[in-house]
């Protein structure tokens, strides 16, 4: 793969990640206007988010396997083009029912797109140069998170809620078409392992039940028990099936790696702590302190700034301190930021707390993702990317659910618990590689092609 192709792969990966990040942030701003224009109930508007979350979370791992089987570029192209078409459909939707259905379709195409953005990077960059592209990708996501509410608010105020969904159409179609028409790079290995459809179905049911139950909180005890019970039964059946399957959905060398398991756990815990804290702090800023959404966004701006700045520093820390120390320190910073916010009321103290959140999460995201993606061979990079994206979709749902359940006890109590979530995860970092370990731990494709992108 030449330098031009490598650069195009990085730009495409960043574009896909930014597109999904922007979509989530601008939708939140557009929902009140959408509700009024389509005469929808609050529950119906909530389903515009829930339908997407359930679809994307339940399909990410299987979508990653499809990328391994048929090529990451194909899945990226299909995901981008489908995401753009579904976005245009939402912008033209005549009723709330159409919006909900098309948001579910967006989730399906988003599931195809997200693992492919990581799988393409794994194939394009040598393992010892993978951290910096991941840092660029994370910084771009931070920028999107900061710009989303401002861009969304401007579009809704000037052109209406439909403009928010048209925003992603041209970039999605442009990058999707480019992935189809631009000459393909040197072929990377693809998996010829048969698709594990029963395993994919069981995992999808387990994740869909879990996410839908958590998003629906607070709900009746019977509904919670039914949802969590269904998730547990499907998960147990999935584990039993995977142990017996000749070609399991999750490659044993990936899922049995202590480092990969620890990295995924850290991603879940860090994202749960972060997004749960953001949920609670939104309540504090807007209801307790009386700030409007714009000034609330300004108070939390240091989070995005430090996330952008910390991501490119992480590769340096990985080289000097290793993933173990880097991730443990970053998760501790994240927990400290939550604790600062639990007692902060002034703008300066809150800004400091949000800055710690951004520095901690940006570093954890790069370091843990680097461990997950690097430890996987190129032919299973899509599954690794699917697992990483699943962690980053389930974690926020868990965090917001915890914040919702704890709000009756007061914001400070909720934030203490969310800080504890991050602290409890710190010991998991001990399973990650230390300084110099990553450089001597090779996957099969690295041994076959030392120092160059894996390819055949």
ABEGO torsion letter per residue (X at the ends): XBAAAAAAAAAAAAAAAAAAAAAAAAAAAAAAAAAAAAGBBAAAAAAAAAAAAAAAAAAAAAAAAAAAAAEAAAAAAAAAAAAAAAAAAAAABABAAAAAAAAAAAAAAAAAAAAAAAAAAAAABBAAAAAAAAAAAAAAAAAAAAAAAAAAAAAAAAAEAAAAAAAAAAAAAAAAAAAAABBBBBBBBBBABBBBAAAAAAAAAAAAAAAAAAAAOBBBAAAAAAAAAAAAAAAAAAAAAAAABABBABBAAAAABAAAAAAAAAAAAAAAAAAAAAAAAAAAAAAAAGBBAAAAAAAAAAAAAAAAAAAAAAAAAAAAAEAAAAAAAAAAAAAAAAAAAAABABAAAAAAAAAAAAAAAAAAAAAAAAAAAAABBAAAAAAAAAAAAAAAAAAAAAAAAAAAAAAAAEAAAAAAAAAAAAAAAAAAAAABBBBGAAAABBBAAAAABBGBBBBX
